[in-house]
Amino acid sequence: MVLVLTPGAASLSQLEQIYRDGTPVKLSDDARAPIERAAEIIFKASQGNAAVYGVNTGFGKLAKTRIAVEDTEQLQRNLILSHASGVGEPLAQNIVRLMMSLKLLSLGRGASGTKWETVDLIQEMLAKNVTPVIPGQGSVGASGDLAPLAHLAAVMIGEGEAFYQDERMSGQKALEAAGLTPIVLGPKEGLALINGTQTSTALALAALFDTWRLAKTGLVTGALSTDAAMGSYAPFREEIQTLRGHQGQIDAAQTLRDLLDGSQIRESHREDDERVQDPYCLRCQPQVMGACLDLLRQVAVTLHIEANAVTDNPLVIDEHNIISGGNFHAEPVAFAADQIALAIAEIGAIAQRRISLLVDPALSFGLPAFLTPNPGLNSGFMIAEVTSAALMSENKQKASPCSVDSTPTSANQEDHVSMACHAARRLLEMNTNLSHILGIELLSAAQGVELRGPIKTSSTLVSLLSTLRKSIPSLEEDRYMSPELVAAGQYVLGNDLLADAGQKLELTR
């Protein structure tokens, strides 16, 4: 199966499919004509006398240096080789494939001036599983993600490194193994390939897709914790949410009500519970989680626009206008990444407080200390809760904004930068931390609900627990816990628990 993308109109669901499934993509047939038209305009400009940035001039601070027509190809090749200066661990292959797909969308708008053969090589690399090795560090998100995108372009000219069928090798060898031929870059083509926000945007989209899944899972684990703690359902009533009016809050409360519908635990303490109000981590779930849902939906709008945008420089407006601008500046992506970081930190913070509540006999309404049937001899979830606190603290520290940390680069030509790339890259680790926090909450809340037996939670949540217990049993006595906590985190990150519960909560409305 090949996913056909229409430049300017790719959907978030298509992009998530590329990220999760590695689906190869190609541009719609009607993209070819505008791509070739722009390439012709750039070629004519390269033969003329007028200075056009990046076509017959140097780059950045060297923009005033004119380049002879016969040196055009060498100019573009040198650009790629010099800019492939990234360091650090390679980005995951699924993120690189998403990055390549975003570059196709940008070039496919017909404003960049690349030849069709250049665009087609990216499509063929995706189809034949040639994935460039892209070091994760080196971009400040200013004149595009120059270093990481140069590593992509390097493979296209037979340089650099790539994975072919998951084996790492030279870029030249990877192309040969796939039956592909390196290209010779024409006027502006190297610049078009490395200018752009595709690395930052791919990282931010990957984080958004995972954070949305984890936010939904946070509602599932929150519902379980509510029943484990015999919390009140009254704060989830629809009337409360509609009086405030925020859609995320309304959706979060509705989801919690649906997940808990039919719980025997609720009915067991409805009449004789003397508590007037629960702690905020239970009572304010709609408000906190709803705000996170709203924030992520706003981010989705920004990243959807950016994914379909033309972000290189200069841009071919028409045959008389090749204009230098600043679409490569990744400020929107940096802001979006910082917003995702806030949501990740807050989802983890409120979940961690629920874990803390469940292990504390002073707050858990009759559950044994640390959720073990025989406390004292057994420590139960004592240190699992401490681990969740450590992860929560890490995420709080990582949530500090990156977008405000500009620094001048390129001999002060690029004197304000976005820091979007590492703003987005740090979200991957934050989501891993969050998945472990929610995994610990899932195990803690499951233990708490089971300790309420023989009365049961809702049939929906009972079904989820039944699936969980096929791989991770209840904690009767202390045992070596680390592998189970890791497995729970992987289970949370790799599955859509809310969908498994038969519930839907859409990122786009």
ABEGO torsion letter per residue (X at the ends): XBBBBBBGABBAAAAAAAAAAGBBBBBBAAAAAAAAAAAAAAAAAAABABBBBGAABBBEAAAABBBBAAAAAAAAAAAAAAABABBEBBBBAAAAAAAAAAAAAAAAAGAAGBBAAAAAAAAAAAAAGBBBBBBABGBAGBAEBAAAAAAAAAAAAGBEBBBBGGBBBBAAAAAAAAGBBBBBBBBGAAAAAABEAAAAAAAAAAAAAAAAAAAAAAAAAAAAAAAAAGBBAAAABAAAAAAAGBAAAAAAAAAAAAAABGBAAAAAAAAABABABBBAAAAAAAAAAAAAAAAAAAAAAAAAAAAABBABOBBBABAABBBBBAAABAAAAAAAAAAAAAAAAAAAAAAAAAAAAAABAAAAGGBBBGGBABBGABAEAAAAAAAAAAAAAAAAAAABBAAABBBBBGGGABABBAGAAAAAAAAAAAAAAAAAAAAAAAAAAAAAAAAAOABBBBAAAAAAAAAAAAABBBBABBBBAAAAAAAAAAAAAABBAAAAAGBBBBABX
